[in-house]
């Protein structure tokens, strides 16, 4: 962040004035972005977070990006504190916040997709941990899939966007028996992709009368984070004779 120093290099924390002189801050408060790849760059020093305010009338997408060396940039997720949702980019007016990696040298807001209009962007940095919350981020996304009897059930969480992962707070696997089931020697395996360890859930292959429902509920102590960002996460139950599968996943997207 900018500092005022005297001729000896000492930081001036307070400024006395003589004769009623008014000191005017000439730093720009906002920047207008109205074309593809238009950007506003912010030089950082000991900054942990940023506040971003976007106004105006526009149709486009604005990404947040950070740089360690001042030349090469990588995206950082943007958080909407009003809706408590992580965003890969800004598409509507509003106030947003972001947490920055340690030793960030520069950040920028860049127009990655442009159709029309002008966005008026204000960008400020803070040394405080403005991304601390007194409550967990809520699970604001839910996916439910119900298969036909004897068919595969595949629950696919769509990519959350650039730099964003899935955080799963609850998985409900239900086995509905559409016909009398006879016991089998091995359990039925519900498989996953894009979860740590490629985890597998076991569902009993026991005898069951028609119309019975078996329910498996997985509620981890802390959310399960997907293995890769911007990637589909899949939970799949195999085709099983006499079984209707239903899979429900509660989750949110985050960095």
BAGU-666343 format. One line per 5 residues: number of its first residue (from 1); their letters; for each residue x, y, z of N, C-alpha, C. Coordinates in steps of 0.02 Angstrom, whole numbers. Last residue first. Example, Ala and Ser with C-alpha at 12.3 -4.5 7.8 and 13.67 -1.06 7.14 Angstrom:
2 = SA = 642,-112,354,684,-53,357,645,2,394  660,-284,390,615,-225,390,660,-165,390
//
This chain:
255 = XXXXX = -645,-1088,-145,-576,-1090,-170,-535,-1142,-133  -808,-1165,-175,-760,-1122,-140,-691,-1131,-168  -979,-1210,-173,-918,-1200,-212,-873,-1151,-175  -1065,-1336,-78,-1054,-1268,-99,-989,-1264,-138  -1194,-1464,-59,-1126,-1440,-65,-1125,-1364,-77
250 = XXXXX = -1277,-1618,-51,-1278,-1548,-29,-1206,-1523,-30  -1346,-1739,-154,-1283,-1710,-131,-1295,-1636,-112  -1430,-1892,-171,-1436,-1820,-157,-1370,-1795,-128  -1489,-2023,-268,-1429,-1993,-238,-1441,-1918,-231  -1579,-2169,-282,-1585,-2097,-277,-1524,-2071,-239
245 = XXXXX = -1618,-2314,-378,-1569,-2274,-340,-1590,-2201,-339  -1711,-2456,-368,-1714,-2386,-392,-1667,-2346,-347  -1690,-2627,-408,-1671,-2569,-365,-1681,-2504,-403  -1699,-2740,-486,-1747,-2732,-432,-1734,-2672,-387  -1529,-2750,-523,-1595,-2777,-536,-1640,-2768,-475
240 = XXXXX = -1435,-2608,-542,-1448,-2664,-498,-1520,-2688,-507  -1308,-2510,-603,-1372,-2541,-621,-1381,-2604,-580  -1220,-2421,-470,-1225,-2466,-529,-1296,-2490,-542  -1204,-2247,-438,-1227,-2312,-414,-1239,-2357,-474  -1086,-2117,-424,-1123,-2162,-468,-1139,-2228,-434
235 = XXXXX = -1040,-1952,-426,-1056,-2007,-381,-1104,-2053,-418  -920,-1834,-481,-971,-1883,-498,-977,-1935,-443  -881,-1668,-522,-875,-1720,-471,-934,-1768,-480  -797,-1577,-650,-856,-1612,-626,-839,-1662,-571  -691,-1439,-611,-698,-1507,-636,-763,-1538,-609
230 = XXXXX = -629,-1329,-549,-660,-1322,-616,-670,-1389,-650  -502,-1420,-457,-546,-1363,-468,-574,-1365,-539  -496,-1583,-388,-474,-1535,-438,-526,-1480,-445  -553,-1652,-278,-481,-1657,-291,-455,-1602,-338  -667,-1570,-164,-651,-1607,-225,-577,-1604,-240
225 = XXXXX = -678,-1590,10,-658,-1547,-45,-641,-1589,-106  -803,-1616,124,-757,-1651,80,-742,-1607,20  -817,-1518,276,-836,-1534,206,-781,-1572,169  -801,-1608,431,-786,-1549,390,-800,-1567,318  -870,-1725,461,-860,-1674,513,-842,-1607,482
220 = XXXXX = -990,-1780,336,-922,-1773,363,-917,-1718,415  -1115,-1878,321,-1109,-1809,344,-1040,-1800,376  -1204,-1986,228,-1134,-1969,243,-1132,-1894,259  -1325,-2106,243,-1313,-2034,247,-1241,-2022,268  -1421,-2223,161,-1353,-2211,186,-1341,-2136,185
215 = XXXXX = -1568,-2316,172,-1538,-2250,166,-1470,-2247,198  -1682,-2421,91,-1620,-2418,131,-1588,-2351,119  -1850,-2460,85,-1801,-2408,69,-1742,-2414,118  -1962,-2579,9,-1918,-2558,64,-1868,-2507,41  -2034,-2629,-99,-2058,-2568,-66,-2014,-2544,-9
210 = XXXXX = -2011,-2801,-73,-2029,-2747,-119,-2055,-2688,-79  -1888,-2847,52,-1952,-2852,19,-1964,-2794,-29  -1721,-2906,38,-1767,-2851,54,-1832,-2861,18  -1560,-2965,81,-1628,-2981,59,-1674,-2924,81  -1420,-2855,40,-1457,-2902,81,-1525,-2917,51
205 = XXXXX = -1303,-2782,9,-1338,-2821,-42,-1377,-2876,-7  -1272,-2619,75,-1286,-2690,85,-1323,-2722,26  -1152,-2517,-2,-1223,-2523,14,-1238,-2598,22  -1008,-2422,18,-1037,-2489,15,-1109,-2487,38  -921,-2303,-79,-968,-2315,-25,-1000,-2384,-36
200 = XXXXX = -756,-2247,-111,-811,-2291,-130,-855,-2302,-69  -646,-2114,-168,-681,-2153,-117,-741,-2191,-145  -524,-2065,-221,-575,-2097,-263,-618,-2143,-219  -444,-1990,-141,-441,-2062,-133,-489,-2101,-176  -554,-1852,-152,-491,-1879,-127,-494,-1955,-116
195 = XXXXX = -649,-1852,-304,-647,-1846,-232,-583,-1878,-206  -659,-1877,-439,-641,-1809,-418,-651,-1798,-343  -787,-2001,-430,-729,-1972,-463,-721,-1900,-440  -851,-2149,-348,-845,-2076,-356,-786,-2060,-400  -976,-2281,-325,-909,-2255,-339,-910,-2179,-349
190 = XXXXX = -1046,-2399,-228,-1061,-2334,-257,-995,-2297,-265  -1068,-2571,-233,-1019,-2517,-227,-1043,-2455,-265  -1148,-2689,-133,-1154,-2648,-193,-1109,-2587,-184  -1055,-2826,-58,-1096,-2766,-57,-1099,-2732,-125  -1072,-3003,-92,-1032,-2942,-89,-1077,-2880,-89
185 = XXXXX = -1166,-3104,-95,-1108,-3113,-53,-1067,-3049,-44  -1342,-3059,-80,-1282,-3073,-119,-1221,-3074,-72  -1517,-3102,-58,-1451,-3080,-34,-1395,-3100,-81  -1645,-3039,-166,-1613,-3095,-133,-1543,-3074,-112  -1786,-2931,-165,-1713,-2940,-174,-1690,-3001,-136
180 = XXXXX = -1933,-2896,-253,-1902,-2934,-200,-1828,-2946,-214  -1930,-2730,-324,-1947,-2801,-327,-1911,-2837,-270  -1889,-2608,-296,-1947,-2612,-339,-1971,-2684,-348  -1820,-2533,-161,-1829,-2598,-192,-1894,-2600,-231  -1707,-2401,-160,-1778,-2419,-158,-1786,-2486,-192
175 = XXXXX = -1579,-2336,-78,-1592,-2395,-119,-1666,-2413,-109  -1494,-2181,-72,-1554,-2220,-55,-1565,-2276,-106  -1378,-2080,-2,-1386,-2133,-51,-1445,-2176,-29  -1328,-1919,23,-1381,-1966,41,-1388,-2016,-17  -1201,-1820,86,-1219,-1866,32,-1272,-1914,58
170 = XXXXX = -1150,-1656,132,-1193,-1714,145,-1204,-1754,80  -1051,-1567,94,-1070,-1570,165,-1115,-1629,182  -920,-1538,-14,-979,-1579,-1,-992,-1585,73  -865,-1419,-114,-860,-1437,-44,-924,-1473,-25  -777,-1407,-266,-839,-1426,-232,-823,-1443,-159
165 = XXXXX = -678,-1260,-309,-687,-1330,-294,-757,-1343,-268  -618,-1141,-429,-666,-1160,-377,-673,-1235,-372  -543,-1099,-538,-514,-1091,-471,-560,-1113,-414  -682,-1073,-639,-609,-1067,-634,-588,-1056,-562  -821,-1179,-588,-790,-1121,-620,-715,-1118,-606
160 = XXXXX = -879,-1294,-546,-897,-1233,-509,-868,-1171,-541  -946,-1420,-650,-889,-1377,-633,-912,-1312,-601  -1085,-1508,-576,-1052,-1474,-631,-993,-1431,-606  -1096,-1665,-510,-1092,-1595,-489,-1054,-1557,-543  -1197,-1794,-552,-1139,-1757,-577,-1143,-1685,-553
155 = XXXXX = -1246,-1951,-513,-1253,-1882,-489,-1190,-1844,-508  -1318,-2082,-589,-1257,-2043,-590,-1272,-1971,-570  -1374,-2243,-582,-1389,-2175,-558,-1323,-2137,-553  -1424,-2371,-696,-1370,-2333,-663,-1396,-2265,-641  -1574,-2468,-664,-1530,-2425,-704,-1476,-2392,-662
150 = XXXXX = -1677,-2534,-599,-1626,-2574,-633,-1577,-2534,-674  -1792,-2403,-621,-1776,-2467,-590,-1727,-2507,-632  -1712,-2244,-653,-1765,-2293,-665,-1745,-2360,-633  -1645,-2132,-527,-1641,-2174,-587,-1703,-2217,-594  -1631,-1969,-476,-1669,-2031,-465,-1669,-2070,-530
145 = XXXXX = -1530,-1849,-399,-1541,-1888,-459,-1578,-1952,-439  -1503,-1685,-342,-1536,-1749,-330,-1547,-1784,-397  -1401,-1563,-269,-1414,-1601,-330,-1447,-1668,-310  -1384,-1399,-206,-1407,-1468,-195,-1421,-1500,-263  -1303,-1264,-125,-1316,-1301,-187,-1336,-1373,-169
140 = XXXXX = -1264,-1203,-11,-1317,-1170,-48,-1333,-1205,-114  -1210,-1226,141,-1219,-1268,81,-1278,-1240,42  -1124,-1081,208,-1181,-1127,202,-1178,-1168,138  -974,-1072,296,-1007,-1054,233,-1063,-1104,221  -995,-1059,475,-971,-1093,415,-1007,-1066,353
135 = XXXXX = -970,-902,562,-1010,-961,547,-982,-994,484  -891,-793,572,-910,-824,634,-952,-887,623  -753,-773,460,-825,-776,472,-838,-813,537  -630,-677,378,-647,-719,435,-721,-715,448  -581,-594,284,-617,-652,260,-634,-701,316
130 = XXXXX = -503,-492,325,-574,-476,316,-614,-536,291  -381,-475,411,-410,-537,387,-485,-527,379  -297,-324,354,-336,-363,400,-363,-426,369  -242,-250,256,-196,-295,291,-234,-339,340  -325,-224,102,-326,-222,175,-276,-271,203
125 = XXXXX = -364,-125,-45,-331,-180,-10,-334,-170,65  -493,-90,-165,-453,-70,-107,-423,-133,-75  -568,-28,-308,-529,-84,-282,-485,-59,-224  -706,0,-414,-666,25,-358,-632,-35,-326  -761,18,-578,-731,-27,-529,-691,12,-477
120 = XXXXX = -890,18,-684,-852,65,-643,-827,27,-582  -910,-45,-846,-910,-60,-774,-865,-10,-739  -1011,-11,-984,-951,7,-946,-960,-11,-873  -1072,-94,-1137,-1075,-54,-1076,-1008,-41,-1044  -1057,-267,-1197,-1075,-196,-1203,-1069,-161,-1135
115 = XXXXX = -976,-385,-1194,-1028,-375,-1244,-1044,-302,-1253  -833,-478,-1149,-865,-413,-1155,-917,-413,-1211  -733,-563,-1036,-786,-571,-1088,-824,-506,-1090  -639,-518,-949,-623,-578,-989,-674,-592,-1043  -572,-381,-883,-631,-399,-921,-614,-458,-967
110 = XXXXX = -496,-392,-723,-489,-392,-796,-554,-414,-829  -418,-326,-588,-484,-346,-612,-483,-337,-687  -270,-381,-503,-305,-343,-555,-375,-370,-565  -130,-363,-394,-193,-394,-412,-225,-350,-466  41,-398,-351,-10,-358,-387,-74,-398,-392
105 = XXXXX = 103,-478,-256,133,-414,-274,82,-369,-309  77,-585,-117,50,-559,-180,79,-489,-194  116,-648,-1,168,-619,-44,142,-597,-112  -18,-766,9,37,-729,40,86,-705,-13  -169,-739,-88,-112,-780,-67,-57,-736,-36
100 = XXXXX = -315,-655,-24,-259,-657,-70,-204,-704,-44  -491,-656,-30,-431,-671,9,-374,-683,-39  -612,-531,-69,-569,-586,-90,-512,-594,-40  -780,-468,-94,-716,-471,-58,-676,-531,-84  -895,-348,-169,-866,-414,-162,-802,-410,-120
95 = XXXXX = -1046,-272,-217,-985,-267,-176,-960,-337,-161  -1112,-246,-386,-1114,-266,-316,-1048,-255,-282  -1174,-298,-547,-1150,-247,-501,-1156,-272,-429  -1121,-455,-620,-1173,-406,-601,-1143,-356,-552  -1014,-536,-640,-1057,-523,-699,-1112,-473,-684
90 = XXXXX = -855,-587,-595,-909,-541,-580,-948,-527,-644  -804,-761,-572,-799,-695,-602,-860,-653,-585  -822,-870,-492,-762,-869,-533,-751,-801,-566  -875,-846,-323,-887,-834,-394,-822,-839,-433  -953,-909,-177,-892,-896,-215,-909,-891,-289
85 = XXXXX = -1078,-836,-75,-1063,-881,-131,-997,-860,-163  -1158,-756,9,-1112,-806,36,-1095,-860,-16  -1232,-648,-28,-1261,-713,-44,-1219,-770,-16  -1145,-551,30,-1218,-546,38,-1251,-614,26  -1014,-574,-5,-1033,-581,66,-1108,-577,78
80 = XXXXX = -950,-661,-131,-1005,-614,-121,-1029,-621,-49  -782,-678,-176,-836,-698,-130,-887,-642,-124  -683,-745,-305,-714,-685,-276,-773,-708,-234  -529,-832,-328,-602,-830,-323,-625,-768,-286  -401,-780,-440,-421,-792,-371,-497,-788,-367
75 = XXXXX = -293,-835,-575,-357,-812,-548,-364,-824,-473  -130,-765,-604,-172,-823,-595,-237,-800,-563  -1,-689,-704,-61,-685,-662,-97,-752,-661  162,-621,-714,118,-677,-728,60,-678,-678  214,-501,-656,207,-510,-729,156,-564,-746
70 = XXXXX = 233,-499,-522,215,-436,-553,204,-441,-628  253,-615,-456,312,-584,-485,297,-517,-520  124,-645,-412,179,-645,-363,240,-608,-390  -38,-586,-444,29,-599,-470,79,-597,-413  -213,-625,-473,-157,-602,-432,-91,-622,-463
65 = XXXXX = -376,-574,-528,-314,-610,-540,-258,-581,-497  -547,-586,-558,-497,-564,-511,-434,-606,-521  -640,-542,-707,-603,-589,-666,-558,-554,-616  -795,-504,-766,-734,-474,-741,-701,-522,-691  -899,-506,-909,-872,-544,-852,-805,-514,-832
60 = XXXXX = -1047,-417,-967,-979,-443,-973,-959,-481,-910  -1133,-281,-992,-1142,-352,-1003,-1072,-381,-1015  -1175,-141,-887,-1130,-178,-931,-1156,-249,-940  -1174,3,-798,-1219,-39,-838,-1176,-75,-890  -1110,28,-629,-1118,42,-700,-1169,-4,-733
55 = XXXXX = -993,-53,-515,-1056,-18,-532,-1060,-9,-607  -913,-147,-395,-925,-140,-467,-993,-108,-478  -785,-158,-280,-852,-132,-291,-859,-120,-366  -692,-258,-174,-704,-241,-244,-776,-217,-251  -561,-277,-62,-632,-261,-70,-641,-234,-141
50 = XXXXX = -444,-403,-15,-463,-346,-57,-538,-339,-56  -311,-456,97,-375,-461,64,-390,-399,23  -184,-436,141,-212,-503,148,-277,-511,109  -37,-351,101,-110,-352,95,-134,-424,99  96,-304,90,69,-329,153,-7,-329,155
45 = XXXXX = 58,-220,-49,112,-224,0,81,-243,66  17,-210,-225,5,-233,-156,68,-229,-114  -62,-116,-349,1,-137,-321,-7,-152,-247  -187,-158,-461,-176,-132,-393,-110,-159,-367  -260,-118,-616,-207,-153,-579,-195,-118,-513
40 = XXXXX = -394,-151,-720,-369,-105,-670,-321,-145,-626  -423,-177,-897,-406,-198,-829,-388,-139,-784  -491,-251,-1043,-478,-190,-1005,-468,-211,-932  -527,-366,-1109,-460,-365,-1079,-442,-298,-1047  -647,-277,-1202,-617,-342,-1188,-545,-333,-1164
35 = XXXXX = -707,-129,-1117,-685,-166,-1176,-653,-231,-1155  -724,-42,-1008,-777,-50,-1058,-754,-82,-1122  -704,18,-849,-683,-36,-894,-739,-50,-943  -648,151,-753,-701,127,-797,-672,76,-846  -606,160,-582,-582,154,-650,-639,125,-692
30 = XXXXX = -600,266,-435,-630,215,-477,-597,215,-546  -516,354,-372,-558,312,-331,-589,255,-371  -346,399,-395,-411,386,-425,-452,339,-381  -264,514,-287,-272,446,-311,-342,437,-340  -244,637,-231,-256,635,-304,-263,564,-331
25 = XXXXX = -296,718,-93,-277,650,-115,-295,644,-189  -236,870,-38,-284,837,-82,-256,769,-104  -230,973,101,-195,920,65,-246,879,26  -239,1143,125,-278,1082,116,-239,1032,75  -174,1255,245,-165,1219,181,-207,1156,180
20 = XXXXX = -176,1341,354,-239,1317,327,-234,1282,260  -47,1369,399,-82,1419,360,-146,1394,327  17,1205,392,28,1275,413,-12,1321,368  -12,1040,457,-15,1090,403,-9,1160,433  54,878,490,34,944,515,34,993,456
15 = XXXXX = 12,714,468,36,773,433,8,836,465  66,555,525,22,612,532,53,672,498  160,464,481,95,439,499,43,494,508  286,445,371,248,498,403,177,472,416  429,347,381,358,348,365,323,402,405
10 = XXXXX = 586,410,323,543,391,379,469,396,358  673,454,227,644,388,218,600,365,275  712,581,235,758,531,264,731,460,258  610,657,186,671,654,145,721,603,172  466,554,231,503,616,229,568,606,189
5 = XXXXX = 329,468,148,392,469,185,424,538,180  180,382,139,210,448,133,272,449,177  135,235,45,157,267,107,187,335,91  20,117,-24,58,179,-30,75,207,39  42,-59,0,0,0,0,44,62,0
//
